[in-house]
Amino acid sequence: MPVIIHRTFIEAPPHVCFDLARNGDVHTQTTSNTKEKAVAGVTEGWMEEGDEVTWEATHFGIRQRLTARITEMDRPHRFVDVMVKGAFHSFTHTHVFFEQGEGTLMVDTFDYRSPLGPLGSIADRLFLEKYMKGFIERRAHELKRMAEHEKTQS
């Protein structure tokens, strides 16, 4: 099972970063390269513990749907979303926000298992792990940009 850990320092307080990271509208904005949009469940605004959302996006030229549920939330420090239905065999995405000096260290941990057993493991090594790492990094970069912009507007 690959585990991707990505750390981003953001010059904004943890509550700003946390709220942006759990906002469905922001998620859509930060994943525009895959045309991701919420099509069921919580489709806009902040997600809370127990909420589910179904995302529709294009990955590898294929339109896909994935449903995730927020299973844990400790505002503004941590929340966890877990795949309920989708292309992966399973995934758990943990979002943690540490106050650090004048900002926040945001840590994304994406722990997933590909479908198709041994074929999925080969796909991970050939391209999927790199693709997912890039996806998480791009989203984190956009969240950083938005949070730091929001801080300057306050």
N, CA, C and O atoms as a GROMACS GRO file, in nm:
protein
  616
    1MET      N    1   0.083  -0.118   0.000
    1MET     CA    2   0.000   0.000   0.000
    1MET      C    3   0.088   0.125   0.000
    1MET      O    4   0.160   0.149   0.097
    2PRO      N    5   0.084   0.202  -0.105
    2PRO     CA    6   0.161   0.327  -0.104
    2PRO      C    7   0.105   0.426  -0.002
    2PRO      O    8  -0.016   0.433   0.022
    3VAL      N    9   0.194   0.502   0.057
    3VAL     CA   10   0.157   0.612   0.147
    3VAL      C   11   0.232   0.734   0.098
    3VAL      O   12   0.355   0.734   0.088
    4ILE      N   13   0.156   0.839   0.067
    4ILE     CA   14   0.215   0.965   0.021
    4ILE      C   15   0.201   1.066   0.134
    4ILE      O   16   0.092   1.089   0.184
    5ILE      N   17   0.312   1.126   0.172
    5ILE     CA   18   0.311   1.230   0.276
    5ILE      C   19   0.365   1.357   0.213
    5ILE      O   20   0.475   1.360   0.159
    6HIS      N   21   0.285   1.463   0.222
    6HIS     CA   22   0.325   1.591   0.166
    6HIS      C   23   0.309   1.700   0.272
    6HIS      O   24   0.204   1.712   0.335
    7ARG      N   25   0.415   1.780   0.290
    7ARG     CA   26   0.415   1.888   0.388
    7ARG      C   27   0.422   2.022   0.316
    7ARG      O   28   0.499   2.039   0.221
    8THR      N   29   0.339   2.118   0.363
    8THR     CA   30   0.337   2.252   0.304
    8THR      C   31   0.332   2.353   0.416
    8THR      O   32   0.246   2.344   0.504
    9PHE      N   33   0.424   2.450   0.415
    9PHE     CA   34   0.416   2.559   0.512
    9PHE      C   35   0.333   2.670   0.450
    9PHE      O   36   0.356   2.712   0.336
   10ILE      N   37   0.236   2.718   0.528
   10ILE     CA   38   0.144   2.822   0.480
   10ILE      C   39   0.148   2.939   0.577
   10ILE      O   40   0.133   2.922   0.698
   11GLU      N   41   0.169   3.058   0.524
   11GLU     CA   42   0.173   3.178   0.608
   11GLU      C   43   0.030   3.227   0.634
   11GLU      O   44  -0.012   3.331   0.585
   12ALA      N   45  -0.042   3.147   0.714
   12ALA     CA   46  -0.178   3.178   0.756
   12ALA      C   47  -0.208   3.091   0.878
   12ALA      O   48  -0.144   2.987   0.897
   13PRO      N   49  -0.303   3.133   0.962
   13PRO     CA   50  -0.333   3.055   1.082
   13PRO      C   51  -0.399   2.920   1.050
   13PRO      O   52  -0.461   2.904   0.944
   14PRO      N   53  -0.384   2.823   1.142
   14PRO     CA   54  -0.441   2.689   1.118
   14PRO      C   55  -0.590   2.689   1.085
   14PRO      O   56  -0.633   2.612   0.999
   15HIS      N   57  -0.670   2.771   1.152
   15HIS     CA   58  -0.815   2.767   1.127
   15HIS      C   59  -0.848   2.808   0.983
   15HIS      O   60  -0.944   2.757   0.925
   16VAL      N   61  -0.772   2.899   0.926
   16VAL     CA   62  -0.794   2.941   0.787
   16VAL      C   63  -0.762   2.825   0.693
   16VAL      O   64  -0.840   2.794   0.602
   17CYS      N   65  -0.648   2.761   0.715
   17CYS     CA   66  -0.605   2.649   0.630
   17CYS      C   67  -0.702   2.532   0.643
   17CYS      O   68  -0.740   2.471   0.543
   18PHE      N   69  -0.742   2.501   0.765
   18PHE     CA   70  -0.834   2.391   0.792
   18PHE      C   71  -0.966   2.412   0.719
   18PHE      O   72  -1.016   2.322   0.651
   19ASP      N   73  -1.023   2.532   0.735
   19ASP     CA   74  -1.153   2.559   0.674
   19ASP      C   75  -1.146   2.558   0.522
   19ASP      O   76  -1.240   2.513   0.456
   20LEU      N   77  -1.039   2.607   0.465
   20LEU     CA   78  -1.024   2.600   0.319
   20LEU      C   79  -1.014   2.455   0.272
   20LEU      O   80  -1.072   2.419   0.170
   21ALA      N   81  -0.941   2.373   0.347
   21ALA     CA   82  -0.919   2.234   0.306
   21ALA      C   83  -1.046   2.150   0.311
   21ALA      O   84  -1.055   2.050   0.239
   22ARG      N   85  -1.144   2.188   0.393
   22ARG     CA   86  -1.267   2.108   0.404
   22ARG      C   87  -1.385   2.172   0.332
   22ARG      O   88  -1.500   2.130   0.350
   23ASN      N   89  -1.358   2.272   0.251
   23ASN     CA   90  -1.462   2.343   0.179
   23ASN      C   91  -1.479   2.284   0.038
   23ASN      O   92  -1.384   2.280  -0.039
   24GLY      N   93  -1.599   2.239   0.007
   24GLY     CA   94  -1.625   2.177  -0.123
   24GLY      C   95  -1.602   2.270  -0.240
   24GLY      O   96  -1.551   2.228  -0.344
   25ASP      N   97  -1.640   2.397  -0.225
   25ASP     CA   98  -1.620   2.494  -0.334
   25ASP      C   99  -1.470   2.513  -0.360
   25ASP      O  100  -1.427   2.520  -0.475
   26VAL      N  101  -1.392   2.522  -0.253
   26VAL     CA  102  -1.247   2.538  -0.265
   26VAL      C  103  -1.186   2.413  -0.329
   26VAL      O  104  -1.096   2.423  -0.412
   27HIS      N  105  -1.236   2.297  -0.290
   27HIS     CA  106  -1.185   2.173  -0.347
   27HIS      C  107  -1.200   2.175  -0.500
   27HIS      O  108  -1.109   2.139  -0.573
   28THR      N  109  -1.317   2.219  -0.545
   28THR     CA  110  -1.341   2.228  -0.690
   28THR      C  111  -1.241   2.324  -0.755
   28THR      O  112  -1.189   2.295  -0.862
   29GLN      N  113  -1.216   2.437  -0.691
   29GLN     CA  114  -1.121   2.535  -0.746
   29GLN      C  115  -0.979   2.481  -0.750
   29GLN      O  116  -0.904   2.508  -0.845
   30THR      N  117  -0.940   2.404  -0.649
   30THR     CA  118  -0.801   2.356  -0.639
   30THR      C  119  -0.776   2.229  -0.721
   30THR      O  120  -0.664   2.180  -0.727
   31THR      N  121  -0.880   2.176  -0.784
   31THR     CA  122  -0.864   2.056  -0.866
   31THR      C  123  -0.917   2.081  -1.007
   31THR      O  124  -0.965   1.989  -1.073
   32SER      N  125  -0.908   2.204  -1.052
   32SER     CA  126  -0.964   2.240  -1.183
   32SER      C  127  -0.897   2.164  -1.298
   32SER      O  128  -0.959   2.144  -1.402
   33ASN      N  129  -0.773   2.122  -1.280
   33ASN     CA  130  -0.704   2.050  -1.386
   33ASN      C  131  -0.769   1.914  -1.417
   33ASN      O  132  -0.750   1.861  -1.527
   34THR      N  133  -0.845   1.859  -1.323
   34THR     CA  134  -0.916   1.732  -1.346
   34THR      C  135  -1.066   1.755  -1.361
   34THR      O  136  -1.144   1.659  -1.368
   35LYS      N  137  -1.107   1.883  -1.367
   35LYS     CA  138  -1.248   1.920  -1.383
   35LYS      C  139  -1.334   1.858  -1.273
   35LYS      O  140  -1.448   1.816  -1.297
   36GLU      N  141  -1.279   1.852  -1.152
   36GLU     CA  142  -1.348   1.789  -1.041
   36GLU      C  143  -1.464   1.875  -0.994
   36GLU      O  144  -1.452   1.997  -0.981
   37LYS      N  145  -1.577   1.809  -0.969
   37LYS     CA  146  -1.694   1.880  -0.916
   37LYS      C  147  -1.773   1.785  -0.827
   37LYS      O  148  -1.775   1.664  -0.849
   38ALA      N  149  -1.838   1.842  -0.725
   38ALA     CA  150  -1.922   1.764  -0.636
   38ALA      C  151  -2.057   1.743  -0.703
   38ALA      O  152  -2.120   1.839  -0.748
   39VAL      N  153  -2.102   1.618  -0.710
   39VAL     CA  154  -2.228   1.587  -0.777
   39VAL      C  155  -2.333   1.525  -0.685
   39VAL      O  156  -2.448   1.509  -0.726
   40ALA      N  157  -2.295   1.490  -0.562
   40ALA     CA  158  -2.391   1.434  -0.466
   40ALA      C  159  -2.337   1.453  -0.326
   40ALA      O  160  -2.217   1.476  -0.306
   41GLY      N  161  -2.427   1.445  -0.228
   41GLY     CA  162  -2.387   1.466  -0.089
   41GLY      C  163  -2.368   1.615  -0.065
   41GLY      O  164  -2.446   1.696  -0.116
   42VAL      N  165  -2.268   1.651   0.012
   42VAL     CA  166  -2.238   1.792   0.039
   42VAL      C  167  -2.168   1.846  -0.085
   42VAL      O  168  -2.053   1.813  -0.112
   43THR      N  169  -2.238   1.929  -0.160
   43THR     CA  170  -2.184   1.977  -0.288
   43THR      C  171  -2.127   2.118  -0.280
   43THR      O  172  -2.067   2.165  -0.377
   44GLU      N  173  -2.143   2.185  -0.166
   44GLU     CA  174  -2.084   2.318  -0.150
   44GLU      C  175  -2.066   2.348  -0.002
   44GLU      O  176  -2.129   2.286   0.083
   45GLY      N  177  -1.977   2.443   0.025
   45GLY     CA  178  -1.953   2.485   0.163
   45GLY      C  179  -1.869   2.386   0.242
   45GLY      O  180  -1.807   2.295   0.186
   46TRP      N  181  -1.869   2.407   0.374
   46TRP     CA  182  -1.785   2.325   0.463
   46TRP      C  183  -1.842   2.187   0.486
   46TRP      O  184  -1.963   2.169   0.501
   47MET      N  185  -1.752   2.090   0.487
   47MET     CA  186  -1.789   1.953   0.521
   47MET      C  187  -1.761   1.931   0.669
   47MET      O  188  -1.664   1.982   0.724
   48GLU      N  189  -1.849   1.855   0.732
   48GLU     CA  190  -1.838   1.824   0.874
   48GLU      C  191  -1.821   1.673   0.891
   48GLU      O  192  -1.838   1.597   0.796
   49GLU      N  193  -1.787   1.632   1.012
   49GLU     CA  194  -1.773   1.490   1.041
   49GLU      C  195  -1.903   1.417   1.007
   49GLU      O  196  -2.012   1.462   1.044
   50GLY      N  197  -1.890   1.305   0.936
   50GLY     CA  198  -2.006   1.227   0.895
   50GLY      C  199  -2.058   1.260   0.757
   50GLY      O  200  -2.132   1.182   0.698
   51ASP      N  201  -2.020   1.377   0.703
   51ASP     CA  202  -2.066   1.417   0.571
   51ASP      C  203  -2.002   1.330   0.462
   51ASP      O  204  -1.888   1.284   0.476
   52GLU      N  205  -2.077   1.311   0.355
   52GLU     CA  206  -2.025   1.242   0.237
   52GLU      C  207  -2.036   1.335   0.118
   52GLU      O  208  -2.123   1.421   0.111
   53VAL      N  209  -1.946   1.316   0.024
   53VAL     CA  210  -1.950   1.389  -0.103
   53VAL      C  211  -1.908   1.294  -0.213
   53VAL      O  212  -1.816   1.213  -0.197
   54THR      N  213  -1.977   1.305  -0.327
   54THR     CA  214  -1.937   1.230  -0.446
   54THR      C  215  -1.877   1.329  -0.544
   54THR      O  216  -1.941   1.425  -0.586
   55TRP      N  217  -1.751   1.301  -0.581
   55TRP     CA  218  -1.678   1.386  -0.676
   55TRP      C  219  -1.681   1.319  -0.812
   55TRP      O  220  -1.671   1.197  -0.823
   56GLU      N  221  -1.696   1.400  -0.914
   56GLU     CA  222  -1.681   1.353  -1.051
   56GLU      C  223  -1.562   1.427  -1.109
   56GLU      O  224  -1.553   1.549  -1.098
   57ALA      N  225  -1.471   1.354  -1.172
   57ALA     CA  226  -1.349   1.414  -1.227
   57ALA      C  227  -1.299   1.330  -1.343
   57ALA      O  228  -1.342   1.217  -1.364
   58THR      N  229  -1.207   1.388  -1.418
   58THR     CA  230  -1.144   1.317  -1.528
   58THR      C  231  -0.999   1.288  -1.492
   58THR      O  232  -0.918   1.379  -1.473
   59HIS      N  233  -0.967   1.160  -1.482
   59HIS     CA  234  -0.830   1.114  -1.456
   59HIS      C  235  -0.791   1.016  -1.566
   59HIS      O  236  -0.867   0.924  -1.597
   60PHE      N  237  -0.675   1.036  -1.624
   60PHE     CA  238  -0.626   0.949  -1.732
   60PHE      C  239  -0.725   0.945  -1.848
   60PHE      O  240  -0.740   0.844  -1.916
   61GLY      N  241  -0.793   1.060  -1.871
   61GLY     CA  242  -0.887   1.070  -1.982
   61GLY      C  243  -1.020   1.000  -1.960
   61GLY      O  244  -1.102   0.991  -2.052
   62ILE      N  245  -1.042   0.951  -1.839
   62ILE     CA  246  -1.164   0.877  -1.807
   62ILE      C  247  -1.243   0.951  -1.701
   62ILE      O  248  -1.189   0.985  -1.596
   63ARG      N  249  -1.372   0.976  -1.726
   63ARG     CA  250  -1.459   1.040  -1.629
   63ARG      C  251  -1.491   0.937  -1.521
   63ARG      O  252  -1.538   0.827  -1.550
   64GLN      N  253  -1.466   0.976  -1.394
   64GLN     CA  254  -1.483   0.883  -1.283
   64GLN      C  255  -1.561   0.949  -1.170
   64GLN      O  256  -1.567   1.072  -1.161
   65ARG      N  257  -1.619   0.868  -1.086
   65ARG     CA  258  -1.685   0.916  -0.964
   65ARG      C  259  -1.624   0.848  -0.844
   65ARG      O  260  -1.586   0.731  -0.848
   66LEU      N  261  -1.614   0.925  -0.735
   66LEU     CA  262  -1.557   0.875  -0.611
   66LEU      C  263  -1.636   0.936  -0.496
   66LEU      O  264  -1.658   1.058  -0.494
   67THR      N  265  -1.679   0.855  -0.402
   67THR     CA  266  -1.751   0.904  -0.285
   67THR      C  267  -1.661   0.889  -0.163
   67THR      O  268  -1.603   0.783  -0.139
   68ALA      N  269  -1.650   0.998  -0.086
   68ALA     CA  270  -1.569   0.997   0.036
   68ALA      C  271  -1.653   1.046   0.153
   68ALA      O  272  -1.747   1.124   0.135
   69ARG      N  273  -1.618   1.000   0.273
   69ARG     CA  274  -1.687   1.040   0.396
   69ARG      C  275  -1.584   1.097   0.493
   69ARG      O  276  -1.475   1.043   0.509
   70ILE      N  277  -1.621   1.208   0.558
   70ILE     CA  278  -1.537   1.263   0.665
   70ILE      C  279  -1.562   1.176   0.789
   70ILE      O  280  -1.673   1.177   0.843
   71THR      N  281  -1.461   1.103   0.832
   71THR     CA  282  -1.479   1.009   0.944
   71THR      C  283  -1.429   1.063   1.077
   71THR      O  284  -1.470   1.015   1.182
   72GLU      N  285  -1.342   1.163   1.073
   72GLU     CA  286  -1.290   1.224   1.196
   72GLU      C  287  -1.271   1.373   1.172
   72GLU      O  288  -1.235   1.415   1.062
   73MET      N  289  -1.295   1.452   1.278
   73MET     CA  290  -1.271   1.596   1.265
   73MET      C  291  -1.241   1.654   1.402
   73MET      O  292  -1.315   1.634   1.498
   74ASP      N  293  -1.130   1.726   1.410
   74ASP     CA  294  -1.090   1.798   1.530
   74ASP      C  295  -1.045   1.937   1.483
   74ASP      O  296  -0.927   1.961   1.461
   75ARG      N  297  -1.142   2.027   1.468
   75ARG     CA  298  -1.115   2.161   1.416
   75ARG      C  299  -1.031   2.240   1.515
   75ARG      O  300  -1.062   2.237   1.634
   76PRO      N  301  -0.929   2.309   1.474
   76PRO     CA  302  -0.871   2.326   1.340
   76PRO      C  303  -0.744   2.244   1.320
   76PRO      O  304  -0.654   2.286   1.248
   77HIS      N  305  -0.737   2.127   1.383
   77HIS     CA  306  -0.611   2.051   1.383
   77HIS      C  307  -0.605   1.935   1.284
   77HIS      O  308  -0.500   1.907   1.226
   78ARG      N  309  -0.721   1.867   1.265
   78ARG     CA  310  -0.712   1.742   1.188
   78ARG      C  311  -0.850   1.700   1.138
   78ARG      O  312  -0.951   1.715   1.207
   79PHE      N  313  -0.852   1.647   1.015
   79PHE     CA  314  -0.969   1.573   0.970
   79PHE      C  315  -0.925   1.462   0.877
   79PHE      O  316  -0.818   1.467   0.817
   80VAL      N  317  -1.012   1.361   0.867
   80VAL     CA  318  -0.980   1.242   0.789
   80VAL      C  319  -1.097   1.213   0.696
   80VAL      O  320  -1.213   1.211   0.738
   81ASP      N  321  -1.065   1.189   0.568
   81ASP     CA  322  -1.169   1.142   0.477
   81ASP      C  323  -1.129   1.006   0.422
   81ASP      O  324  -1.012   0.978   0.396
   82VAL      N  325  -1.231   0.922   0.404
   82VAL     CA  326  -1.212   0.784   0.363
   82VAL      C  327  -1.301   0.756   0.242
   82VAL      O  328  -1.416   0.798   0.237
   83MET      N  329  -1.245   0.686   0.144
   83MET     CA  330  -1.324   0.650   0.027
   83MET      C  331  -1.431   0.548   0.066
   83MET      O  332  -1.402   0.449   0.134
   84VAL      N  333  -1.554   0.574   0.024
   84VAL     CA  334  -1.666   0.484   0.045
   84VAL      C  335  -1.691   0.402  -0.082
   84VAL      O  336  -1.726   0.284  -0.077
   85LYS      N  337  -1.673   0.468  -0.196
   85LYS     CA  338  -1.697   0.404  -0.325
   85LYS      C  339  -1.611   0.475  -0.429
   85LYS      O  340  -1.603   0.598  -0.429
   86GLY      N  341  -1.546   0.399  -0.517
   86GLY     CA  342  -1.465   0.462  -0.620
   86GLY      C  343  -1.367   0.366  -0.683
   86GLY      O  344  -1.373   0.245  -0.662
   87ALA      N  345  -1.275   0.423  -0.760
   87ALA     CA  346  -1.181   0.343  -0.839
   87ALA      C  347  -1.073   0.273  -0.757
   87ALA      O  348  -1.022   0.169  -0.798
   88PHE      N  349  -1.038   0.329  -0.642
   88PHE     CA  350  -0.937   0.265  -0.557
   88PHE      C  351  -0.999   0.145  -0.485
   88PHE      O  352  -1.121   0.137  -0.469
   89HIS      N  353  -0.915   0.054  -0.441
   89HIS     CA  354  -0.964  -0.051  -0.352
   89HIS      C  355  -1.004   0.015  -0.220
   89HIS      O  356  -1.107  -0.017  -0.161
   90SER      N  357  -0.918   0.109  -0.174
   90SER     CA  358  -0.947   0.187  -0.053
   90SER      C  359  -0.850   0.305  -0.047
   90SER      O  360  -0.745   0.304  -0.110
   91PHE      N  361  -0.890   0.408   0.031
   91PHE     CA  362  -0.795   0.514   0.066
   91PHE      C  363  -0.841   0.585   0.192
   91PHE      O  364  -0.960   0.593   0.223
   92THR      N  365  -0.742   0.636   0.262
   92THR     CA  366  -0.763   0.722   0.379
   92THR      C  367  -0.674   0.843   0.359
   92THR      O  368  -0.553   0.830   0.339
   93HIS      N  369  -0.734   0.963   0.364
   93HIS     CA  370  -0.659   1.087   0.347
   93HIS      C  371  -0.670   1.165   0.477
   93HIS      O  372  -0.778   1.211   0.515
   94THR      N  373  -0.556   1.178   0.546
   94THR     CA  374  -0.550   1.249   0.674
   94THR      C  375  -0.490   1.387   0.650
   94THR      O  376  -0.383   1.399   0.590
   95HIS      N  377  -0.560   1.490   0.698
   95HIS     CA  378  -0.517   1.629   0.684
   95HIS      C  379  -0.486   1.680   0.825
   95HIS      O  380  -0.574   1.680   0.911
   96VAL      N  381  -0.362   1.724   0.849
   96VAL     CA  382  -0.322   1.772   0.982
   96VAL      C  383  -0.264   1.912   0.968
   96VAL      O  384  -0.192   1.941   0.872
   97PHE      N  385  -0.296   1.999   1.065
   97PHE     CA  386  -0.256   2.140   1.062
   97PHE      C  387  -0.188   2.174   1.193
   97PHE      O  388  -0.251   2.175   1.298
   98PHE      N  389  -0.057   2.202   1.186
   98PHE     CA  390   0.021   2.236   1.304
   98PHE      C  391   0.054   2.385   1.303
   98PHE      O  392   0.102   2.438   1.203
   99GLU      N  393   0.026   2.452   1.414
   99GLU     CA  394   0.069   2.592   1.424
   99GLU      C  395   0.220   2.592   1.431
   99GLU      O  396   0.280   2.519   1.510
  100GLN      N  397   0.281   2.676   1.348
  100GLN     CA  398   0.427   2.682   1.344
  100GLN      C  399   0.468   2.826   1.322
  100GLN      O  400   0.452   2.880   1.212
  101GLY      N  401   0.520   2.889   1.426
  101GLY     CA  402   0.561   3.029   1.417
  101GLY      C  403   0.444   3.116   1.377
  101GLY      O  404   0.341   3.118   1.444
  102GLU      N  405   0.461   3.190   1.267
  102GLU     CA  406   0.356   3.280   1.218
  102GLU      C  407   0.266   3.213   1.113
  102GLU      O  408   0.198   3.281   1.037
  103GLY      N  409   0.267   3.080   1.111
  103GLY     CA  410   0.187   3.013   1.009
  103GLY      C  411   0.146   2.874   1.049
  103GLY      O  412   0.132   2.842   1.167
  104THR      N  413   0.127   2.790   0.946
  104THR     CA  414   0.074   2.655   0.965
  104THR      C  415   0.154   2.557   0.880
  104THR      O  416   0.183   2.583   0.764
  105LEU      N  417   0.189   2.446   0.940
  105LEU     CA  418   0.244   2.334   0.864
  105LEU      C  419   0.127   2.241   0.835
  105LEU      O  420   0.070   2.181   0.927
  106MET      N  421   0.092   2.229   0.707
  106MET     CA  422  -0.016   2.140   0.665
  106MET      C  423   0.048   2.010   0.617
  106MET      O  424   0.136   2.010   0.531
  107VAL      N  425   0.003   1.898   0.674
  107VAL     CA  426   0.056   1.767   0.637
  107VAL      C  427  -0.058   1.681   0.583
  107VAL      O  428  -0.155   1.652   0.653
  108ASP      N  429  -0.044   1.642   0.457
  108ASP     CA  430  -0.138   1.550   0.394
  108ASP      C  431  -0.075   1.411   0.394
  108ASP      O  432   0.038   1.394   0.349
  109THR      N  433  -0.149   1.313   0.446
  109THR     CA  434  -0.106   1.174   0.438
  109THR      C  435  -0.213   1.097   0.361
  109THR      O  436  -0.327   1.085   0.406
  110PHE      N  437  -0.175   1.047   0.246
  110PHE     CA  438  -0.267   0.976   0.158
  110PHE      C  439  -0.224   0.831   0.154
  110PHE      O  440  -0.123   0.797   0.092
  111ASP      N  441  -0.300   0.745   0.218
  111ASP     CA  442  -0.271   0.603   0.232
  111ASP      C  443  -0.373   0.528   0.147
  111ASP      O  444  -0.492   0.528   0.178
  112TYR      N  445  -0.328   0.467   0.040
  112TYR     CA  446  -0.424   0.405  -0.052
  112TYR      C  447  -0.382   0.265  -0.095
  112TYR      O  448  -0.266   0.225  -0.084
  113ARG      N  449  -0.482   0.194  -0.144
  113ARG     CA  450  -0.458   0.062  -0.202
  113ARG      C  451  -0.525   0.060  -0.338
  113ARG      O  452  -0.645   0.086  -0.350
  114SER      N  453  -0.450   0.028  -0.438
  114SER     CA  454  -0.501   0.024  -0.574
  114SER      C  455  -0.589  -0.100  -0.595
  114SER      O  456  -0.574  -0.200  -0.524
  115PRO      N  457  -0.679  -0.092  -0.692
  115PRO     CA  458  -0.758  -0.210  -0.725
  115PRO      C  459  -0.675  -0.310  -0.806
  115PRO      O  460  -0.561  -0.281  -0.841
  116LEU      N  461  -0.729  -0.423  -0.834
  116LEU     CA  462  -0.673  -0.523  -0.925
  116LEU      C  463  -0.550  -0.597  -0.872
  116LEU      O  464  -0.471  -0.649  -0.951
  117GLY      N  465  -0.534  -0.601  -0.741
  117GLY     CA  466  -0.427  -0.682  -0.681
  117GLY      C  467  -0.290  -0.654  -0.739
  117GLY      O  468  -0.244  -0.540  -0.737
  118PRO      N  469  -0.222  -0.759  -0.792
  118PRO     CA  470  -0.087  -0.742  -0.845
  118PRO      C  471  -0.078  -0.642  -0.960
  118PRO      O  472   0.021  -0.571  -0.973
  119LEU      N  473  -0.182  -0.636  -1.044
  119LEU     CA  474  -0.181  -0.538  -1.153
  119LEU      C  475  -0.184  -0.395  -1.098
  119LEU      O  476  -0.119  -0.306  -1.152
  120GLY      N  477  -0.258  -0.374  -0.990
  120GLY     CA  478  -0.262  -0.243  -0.925
  120GLY      C  479  -0.126  -0.206  -0.869
  120GLY      O  480  -0.085  -0.090  -0.876
  121SER      N  481  -0.056  -0.303  -0.813
  121SER     CA  482   0.080  -0.277  -0.761
  121SER      C  483   0.175  -0.236  -0.872
  121SER      O  484   0.260  -0.149  -0.853
  122ILE      N  485   0.161  -0.299  -0.987
  122ILE     CA  486   0.245  -0.262  -1.102
  122ILE      C  487   0.210  -0.120  -1.147
  122ILE      O  488   0.299  -0.040  -1.177
  123ALA      N  489   0.080  -0.089  -1.153
  123ALA     CA  490   0.037   0.046  -1.191
  123ALA      C  491   0.092   0.150  -1.096
  123ALA      O  492   0.133   0.258  -1.138
  124ASP      N  493   0.093   0.119  -0.965
  124ASP     CA  494   0.150   0.211  -0.866
  124ASP      C  495   0.294   0.244  -0.901
  124ASP      O  496   0.333   0.361  -0.906
  125ARG      N  497   0.373   0.141  -0.926
  125ARG     CA  498   0.516   0.161  -0.954
  125ARG      C  499   0.538   0.233  -1.086
  125ARG      O  500   0.630   0.314  -1.098
  126LEU      N  501   0.455   0.204  -1.185
  126LEU     CA  502   0.475   0.264  -1.317
  126LEU      C  503   0.428   0.408  -1.326
  126LEU      O  504   0.495   0.491  -1.388
  127PHE      N  505   0.312   0.442  -1.265
  127PHE     CA  506   0.260   0.577  -1.285
  127PHE      C  507   0.164   0.628  -1.177
  127PHE      O  508   0.160   0.749  -1.154
  128LEU      N  509   0.087   0.542  -1.111
  128LEU     CA  510  -0.020   0.592  -1.025
  128LEU      C  511   0.031   0.667  -0.902
  128LEU      O  512  -0.022   0.773  -0.868
  129GLU      N  513   0.132   0.615  -0.835
  129GLU     CA  514   0.184   0.683  -0.716
  129GLU      C  515   0.237   0.822  -0.752
  129GLU      O  516   0.211   0.919  -0.680
  130LYS      N  517   0.309   0.833  -0.862
  130LYS     CA  518   0.360   0.963  -0.907
  130LYS      C  519   0.244   1.057  -0.941
  130LYS      O  520   0.247   1.175  -0.906
  131TYR      N  521   0.143   1.006  -1.007
  131TYR     CA  522   0.026   1.086  -1.043
  131TYR      C  523  -0.044   1.139  -0.918
  131TYR      O  524  -0.078   1.257  -0.909
  132MET      N  525  -0.067   1.050  -0.820
  132MET     CA  526  -0.137   1.090  -0.698
  132MET      C  527  -0.054   1.190  -0.617
  132MET      O  528  -0.109   1.283  -0.558
  133LYS      N  529   0.077   1.171  -0.614
  133LYS     CA  530   0.164   1.266  -0.545
  133LYS      C  531   0.152   1.404  -0.609
  133LYS      O  532   0.141   1.504  -0.539
  134GLY      N  533   0.155   1.410  -0.742
  134GLY     CA  534   0.141   1.538  -0.812
  134GLY      C  535   0.006   1.602  -0.786
  134GLY      O  536  -0.002   1.723  -0.769
  135PHE      N  537  -0.100   1.522  -0.782
  135PHE     CA  538  -0.235   1.571  -0.756
  135PHE      C  539  -0.241   1.637  -0.618
  135PHE      O  540  -0.294   1.747  -0.603
  136ILE      N  541  -0.187   1.569  -0.517
  136ILE     CA  542  -0.187   1.622  -0.380
  136ILE      C  543  -0.101   1.747  -0.370
  136ILE      O  544  -0.139   1.843  -0.303
  137GLU      N  545   0.015   1.747  -0.434
  137GLU     CA  546   0.103   1.864  -0.432
  137GLU      C  547   0.038   1.986  -0.497
  137GLU      O  548   0.046   2.097  -0.445
  138ARG      N  549  -0.027   1.965  -0.612
  138ARG     CA  550  -0.095   2.078  -0.680
  138ARG      C  551  -0.207   2.135  -0.594
  138ARG      O  552  -0.221   2.256  -0.583
  139ARG      N  553  -0.284   2.048  -0.533
  139ARG     CA  554  -0.394   2.094  -0.447
  139ARG      C  555  -0.338   2.171  -0.327
  139ARG      O  556  -0.393   2.275  -0.290
  140ALA      N  557  -0.232   2.121  -0.266
  140ALA     CA  558  -0.171   2.188  -0.151
  140ALA      C  559  -0.117   2.326  -0.192
  140ALA      O  560  -0.131   2.423  -0.117
  141HIS      N  561  -0.056   2.333  -0.308
  141HIS     CA  562  -0.003   2.461  -0.357
  141HIS      C  563  -0.116   2.562  -0.374
  141HIS      O  564  -0.101   2.678  -0.337
  142GLU      N  565  -0.228   2.518  -0.430
  142GLU     CA  566  -0.342   2.608  -0.448
  142GLU      C  567  -0.404   2.649  -0.315
  142GLU      O  568  -0.442   2.765  -0.297
  143LEU      N  569  -0.413   2.556  -0.220
  143LEU     CA  570  -0.463   2.591  -0.086
  143LEU      C  571  -0.372   2.694  -0.020
  143LEU      O  572  -0.420   2.788   0.043
  144LYS      N  573  -0.242   2.676  -0.036
  144LYS     CA  574  -0.145   2.772   0.019
  144LYS      C  575  -0.167   2.910  -0.041
  144LYS      O  576  -0.173   3.010   0.030
  145ARG      N  577  -0.180   2.914  -0.173
  145ARG     CA  578  -0.202   3.042  -0.241
  145ARG      C  579  -0.330   3.109  -0.190
  145ARG      O  580  -0.330   3.229  -0.163
  146MET      N  581  -0.436   3.033  -0.178
  146MET     CA  582  -0.563   3.089  -0.133
  146MET      C  583  -0.557   3.136   0.012
  146MET      O  584  -0.606   3.244   0.044
  147ALA      N  585  -0.497   3.056   0.099
  147ALA     CA  586  -0.488   3.091   0.241
  147ALA      C  587  -0.403   3.215   0.262
  147ALA      O  588  -0.438   3.302   0.341
  148GLU      N  589  -0.292   3.223   0.192
  148GLU     CA  590  -0.204   3.339   0.207
  148GLU      C  591  -0.269   3.463   0.147
  148GLU      O  592  -0.249   3.573   0.199
  149HIS      N  593  -0.345   3.449   0.041
  149HIS     CA  594  -0.418   3.562  -0.015
  149HIS      C  595  -0.528   3.608   0.081
  149HIS      O  596  -0.547   3.728   0.102
  150GLU      N  597  -0.599   3.512   0.140
  150GLU     CA  598  -0.706   3.545   0.236
  150GLU      C  599  -0.648   3.619   0.357
  150GLU      O  600  -0.710   3.712   0.409
  151LYS      N  601  -0.528   3.576   0.401
  151LYS     CA  602  -0.464   3.641   0.517
  151LYS      C  603  -0.434   3.787   0.486
  151LYS      O  604  -0.448   3.873   0.572
  152THR      N  605  -0.391   3.816   0.363
  152THR     CA  606  -0.358   3.954   0.328
  152THR      C  607  -0.483   4.041   0.314
  152THR      O  608  -0.475   4.164   0.321
  153GLN      N  609  -0.599   3.977   0.295
  153GLN     CA  610  -0.725   4.052   0.283
  153GLN      C  611  -0.786   4.084   0.419
  153GLN      O  612  -0.875   4.168   0.430
  154SER      N  613  -0.739   4.015   0.524
  154SER     CA  614  -0.796   4.033   0.660
  154SER      C  615  -0.747   4.160   0.725
  154SER      O  616  -0.785   4.190   0.838
   0.00000   0.00000   0.00000
